Amino acid sequence: MAKYCSKLKPTLKNLIVSTYKKVYKEKLSPVLLSFYLY
C-alpha cells in the first residue's frame, strides 16, 4: 500500500500541475495580454 501511495502521489501532483498550467494559459493569458495592451 505504501508503495502504491508513493507511486500515486507524484502522478496526482503532475495531474494537478498540468491542469493548473492549462487553466493558467487559458484563463490568465488573455487577462495578462489585455492588461499589457491597455
Secondary structure, 3 states (H helix, E strand, C coil): CHHHHHHHHHHHHHHHHHHHHHHHHHHHHHHHHHHHHC
